[in-house]
Amino acid sequence: MEKIPFTQSGLEKIKTELQQLKNVERQQVIRAIADAREHGDLSENAEYHAARERQSFIEGRITELEDVTSRAEVIETSRISGETVTFGVTVVIVDELTDIEYNYSIVGPYEAELEEGKISTASPIAKGLIGKRVGESVEVQTPRGPHPYEIISISVYNG
């Protein structure tokens, strides 16, 4: 069984979503299905079909999150040195072609949120940066081809 890396805050967020689905949304959809059944003929009842679709989504997400939390492995960021790019660090890089700086935190696949600057260890940029040090130039394989970046700084992620 393959472990899934998490920061402590990332795992707590997943657990909160799981509890919300189980304790609130599951109950709401059960009530919505019961209400829709009271309206009669189910074959042409759009409310009933929408509620059943929602129920299917909720149950699928619950199953997925239960699996994820059972395989979760919290990586203690206090043990990370910050000397090289690894899971649990924040790295500042500069695009060597445009001189634009980017700030990314390297997290697990279930924590990644590009809008917040959190990228998965499985992303092309993270794969290209992992194991590198400050001052190194790296060529990251992107969907558009290789792209050069320089690592400006590395610090421990404070999620």
Backbone hydrogen bonds in HBPLUS format (Angstrom, degrees):
<---DONOR---> <-ACCEPTOR-->    atom                        ^
c    i                          cat <-CA-CA->   ^        H-A-AA   ^      H-
h    n   atom  resd res      DA  || num        DHA   H-A  angle D-A-AA Bond
n    s   type  num  typ     dist DA aas  dist angle  dist       angle   num
A0004-ILE N   A0071-ARG O   2.82 MM  67  5.78 156.5  1.88 140.6 142.9     1
A0073-GLU N   A0004-ILE O   2.83 MM  69  5.71 150.7  1.92 153.9 147.8     2
A0006-PHE N   A0073-GLU O   2.99 MM  67  5.92 144.7  2.12 147.3 143.1     3
A0075-ILE N   A0006-PHE O   2.88 MM  69  6.04 164.7  1.90 173.2 174.0     4
A0011-LEU N   A0007-THR O   3.06 MM   4  6.32 158.3  2.11 155.2 159.6     5
A0012-GLU N   A0008-GLN O   3.04 MM   4  6.29 158.4  2.09 149.7 155.8     6
A0013-LYS N   A0009-SER O   3.08 MM   4  6.27 149.9  2.17 142.5 149.9     7
A0014-ILE N   A0010-GLY O   3.18 MM   4  6.49 154.8  2.25 144.2 150.0     8
A0015-LYS N   A0011-LEU O   2.93 MM   4  6.20 161.9  1.96 154.0 159.0     9
A0016-THR N   A0012-GLU O   2.91 MM   4  6.08 149.4  2.00 144.5 152.7    10
A0017-GLU N   A0013-LYS O   3.04 MM   4  6.31 157.5  2.09 145.9 151.5    11
A0018-LEU N   A0014-ILE O   2.95 MM   4  6.21 158.3  2.00 149.8 155.9    12
A0019-GLN N   A0015-LYS O   2.97 MM   4  6.21 161.3  2.01 147.4 151.8    13
A0020-GLN N   A0016-THR O   2.95 MM   4  6.16 156.5  2.01 149.3 155.9    14
A0021-LEU N   A0017-GLU O   2.94 MM   4  6.18 159.1  1.98 152.0 157.2    15
A0022-LYS N   A0018-LEU O   2.95 MM   4  6.18 164.7  1.98 153.3 157.4    16
A0023-ASN N   A0019-GLN O   2.83 MM   4  5.76 169.1  1.84 151.5 155.4    17
A0024-VAL N   A0020-GLN O   2.98 MM   4  5.32 148.2  2.08 133.7 140.8    18
A0025-GLU N   A0020-GLN O   3.06 MM   5  6.43 160.1  2.10 153.3 158.5    19
A0026-ARG N   A0021-LEU O   2.87 MM   5  5.78 143.1  2.01 151.6 159.3    20
A0028-GLN N   A0024-VAL O   2.98 MM   4  6.26 155.8  2.04 152.7 160.3    21
A0029-VAL N   A0025-GLU O   3.01 MM   4  6.19 162.3  2.04 152.7 156.0    22
A0030-ILE N   A0026-ARG O   3.12 MM   4  6.31 150.8  2.20 144.2 152.2    23
A0031-ARG N   A0027-GLN O   3.08 MM   4  6.35 157.9  2.13 147.5 152.7    24
A0032-ALA N   A0028-GLN O   2.93 MM   4  6.20 152.4  2.01 145.4 153.8    25
A0033-ILE N   A0029-VAL O   2.94 MM   4  6.12 153.3  2.02 146.0 152.0    26
A0034-ALA N   A0030-ILE O   3.05 MM   4  6.29 160.8  2.08 146.6 151.8    27
A0035-ASP N   A0031-ARG O   2.87 MM   4  6.10 159.2  1.92 150.3 156.1    28
A0036-ALA N   A0032-ALA O   2.95 MM   4  6.09 158.2  2.00 143.3 149.4    29
A0037-ARG N   A0033-ILE O   2.95 MM   4  6.17 148.6  2.05 147.6 155.9    30
A0038-GLU N   A0034-ALA O   3.33 MM   4  6.60 140.8  2.49 140.4 149.3    31
A0038-GLU N   A0035-ASP O   3.17 MM   3  5.33 130.7  2.42  98.7 111.1    32
A0039-HIS N   A0036-ALA O   3.09 MM   3  5.44 154.1  2.16 107.0 114.9    33
A0040-GLY N   A0037-ARG O   3.24 MM   3  5.87 161.4  2.28 119.4 120.2    34
A0045-ASN N   A0042-LEU O   3.31 MM   3  4.88 171.5  2.32 101.8 103.1    35
A0049-HIS N   A0045-ASN O   3.12 MM   4  6.50 164.0  2.15 154.6 158.5    36
A0050-ALA N   A0046-ALA O   2.91 MM   4  6.04 158.1  1.95 149.9 156.1    37
A0051-ALA N   A0047-GLU O   2.95 MM   4  6.07 156.6  2.00 144.4 151.1    38
A0052-ARG N   A0048-TYR O   2.90 MM   4  6.15 153.1  1.97 149.5 157.2    39
A0053-GLU N   A0049-HIS O   2.97 MM   4  6.17 152.2  2.05 142.8 150.1    40
A0054-ARG N   A0050-ALA O   2.95 MM   4  6.18 159.8  1.99 146.8 152.5    41
A0055-GLN N   A0051-ALA O   2.86 MM   4  6.07 153.5  1.93 143.7 151.4    42
A0056-SER N   A0052-ARG O   2.95 MM   4  6.17 154.8  2.02 144.0 150.2    43
A0057-PHE N   A0053-GLU O   2.98 MM   4  6.30 158.3  2.03 151.3 156.7    44
A0058-ILE N   A0054-ARG O   2.90 MM   4  6.16 166.8  1.92 155.2 158.5    45
A0059-GLU N   A0055-GLN O   2.92 MM   4  6.09 169.6  1.93 155.7 158.3    46
A0060-GLY N   A0056-SER O   3.00 MM   4  6.10 155.8  2.06 144.5 151.5    47
A0061-ARG N   A0057-PHE O   2.88 MM   4  6.12 158.4  1.93 152.5 158.7    48
A0062-ILE N   A0058-ILE O   2.88 MM   4  6.09 157.0  1.93 151.8 158.4    49
A0063-THR N   A0059-GLU O   3.03 MM   4  6.22 162.8  2.06 145.6 149.8    50
A0064-GLU N   A0060-GLY O   2.97 MM   4  6.22 160.9  2.00 147.6 153.0    51
A0065-LEU N   A0061-ARG O   2.88 MM   4  6.07 168.7  1.89 155.0 157.5    52
A0066-GLU N   A0062-ILE O   2.88 MM   4  6.02 154.5  1.94 152.1 159.1    53
A0067-ASP N   A0063-THR O   3.08 MM   4  6.27 156.2  2.14 145.9 152.0    54
A0068-VAL N   A0064-GLU O   2.92 MM   4  6.21 160.9  1.95 150.8 156.5    55
A0069-THR N   A0065-LEU O   2.87 MM   4  6.00 168.6  1.88 149.6 152.4    56
A0070-SER N   A0066-GLU O   3.05 MM   4  6.11 145.1  2.17 138.2 147.6    57
A0071-ARG N   A0067-ASP O   3.17 MM   4  6.42 132.6  2.40 141.4 153.2    58
A0071-ARG N   A0068-VAL O   3.10 MM   3  5.26 136.1  2.30  99.6 111.7    59
A0072-ALA N   A0069-THR O   3.41 MM   3  4.90 159.9  2.45  91.5  97.2    60
A0079-ARG N   A0076-GLU O   3.13 MM   3  5.77 161.8  2.16 115.8 121.1    61
A0080-ILE N   A0077-THR O   3.12 MM   3  5.22 163.2  2.15 106.8 111.9    62
A0085-VAL N   A0132-LYS O   2.87 MM  47  5.54 148.4  1.97 150.5 161.0    63
A0131-GLY N   A0085-VAL O   2.74 MM  46  5.19 163.6  1.77 144.2 147.4    64
A0088-GLY N   A0106-ILE O   2.85 MM  18  5.52 164.3  1.87 149.7 152.2    65
A0157-TYR N   A0088-GLY O   2.83 MM  69  5.27 168.0  1.85 136.5 136.9    66
A0106-ILE N   A0089-VAL O   2.85 MM  17  5.67 164.4  1.88 170.7 174.0    67
A0090-THR N   A0155-SER O   2.65 MM  65  5.22 165.1  1.67 156.7 161.8    68
A0155-SER N   A0090-THR O   2.84 MM  65  5.22 156.2  1.90 152.4 159.9    69
A0091-VAL N   A0104-TYR O   2.70 MM  13  5.39 160.7  1.74 164.6 166.5    70
A0104-TYR N   A0091-VAL O   2.91 MM  13  5.39 167.1  1.93 160.7 160.9    71
A0092-VAL N   A0153-SER O   2.93 MM  61  5.16 161.8  1.96 141.1 145.8    72
A0152-ILE N   A0092-VAL O   2.71 MM  60  5.34 158.4  1.76 153.0 158.7    73
A0153-SER N   A0092-VAL O   3.29 MM  61  5.16 155.8  2.35 131.1 134.8    74
A0093-ILE N   A0102-TYR O   2.87 MM   9  5.33 158.7  1.91 153.5 160.3    75
A0102-TYR N   A0093-ILE O   2.77 MM   9  5.33 159.3  1.82 156.5 161.1    76
A0094-VAL N   A0150-GLU O   2.90 MM  56  5.32 151.2  1.98 146.3 155.8    77
A0150-GLU N   A0094-VAL O   2.95 MM  56  5.32 151.9  2.03 143.0 152.0    78
A0095-ASP N   A0100-ILE O   2.85 MM   5  5.34 168.7  1.86 152.3 153.5    79
A0099-ASP N   A0095-ASP O   2.72 MM   4  5.08 144.5  1.84 153.4 158.4    80
A0096-GLU N   A0148-PRO O   3.11 MM  52  5.63 160.7  2.15 132.7 137.4    81
A0105-SER N   A0117-GLY O   2.73 MM  12  6.10 156.9  1.78 158.5 165.3    82
A0119-ILE N   A0105-SER O   2.86 MM  14  6.11 159.8  1.90 161.9 168.5    83
A0107-VAL N   A0119-ILE O   2.90 MM  12  5.95 170.0  1.91 156.4 159.8    84
A0121-THR N   A0107-VAL O   2.95 MM  14  6.02 125.1  2.25 163.2 177.0    85
A0111-GLU N   A0108-GLY O   3.10 MM   3  5.46 160.2  2.14 113.7 120.0    86
A0113-GLU N   A0118-LYS O   2.89 MM   5  4.95 137.7  2.08 119.0 131.6    87
A0116-GLU N   A0113-GLU O   2.85 MM   3  5.46 144.7  1.98 118.3 128.4    88
A0118-LYS N   A0113-GLU O   3.11 MM   5  4.95 165.8  2.13 131.0 126.5    89
A0117-GLY N   A0114-LEU O   2.89 MM   3  4.79 160.4  1.93 105.2 111.1    90
A0123-SER N   A0120-SER O   2.99 MM   3  5.30 166.1  2.01 112.5 117.1    91
A0127-LYS N   A0123-SER O   2.91 MM   4  6.09 168.6  1.92 161.8 165.5    92
A0128-GLY N   A0124-PRO O   3.05 MM   4  6.19 151.1  2.14 141.9 149.0    93
A0129-LEU N   A0125-ILE O   3.01 MM   4  6.25 136.7  2.21 144.9 157.2    94
A0129-LEU N   A0126-ALA O   3.06 MM   3  5.04 127.9  2.35  96.0 110.1    95
A0130-ILE N   A0126-ALA O   2.89 MM   4  5.90 155.9  1.95 163.1 166.0    96
A0132-LYS N   A0129-LEU O   2.98 MM   3  5.63 159.1  2.03 147.9 149.0    97
A0136-GLU N   A0133-ARG O   3.15 MM   3  5.77 162.3  2.18 134.7 138.1    98
A0135-GLY N   A0151-ILE O   2.80 MM  16  5.29 169.3  1.81 143.7 147.1    99
A0151-ILE N   A0136-GLU O   3.00 MM  15  5.71 162.7  2.03 159.8 163.9   100
A0138-VAL N   A0149-TYR O   2.75 MM  11  5.37 163.4  1.78 158.2 164.1   101
A0149-TYR N   A0138-VAL O   2.84 MM  11  5.37 158.9  1.89 158.8 165.7   102
A0140-VAL N   A0147-HIS O   2.75 MM   7  5.14 157.4  1.80 155.6 147.7   103
A0147-HIS N   A0140-VAL O   2.79 MM   7  5.14 142.6  1.93 135.0 147.5   104
A0142-THR N   A0145-GLY O   3.13 MM   3  5.04 158.9  2.18 115.8 120.1   105
A0145-GLY N   A0142-THR O   2.85 MM   3  5.04 162.8  1.88 115.4 119.5   106
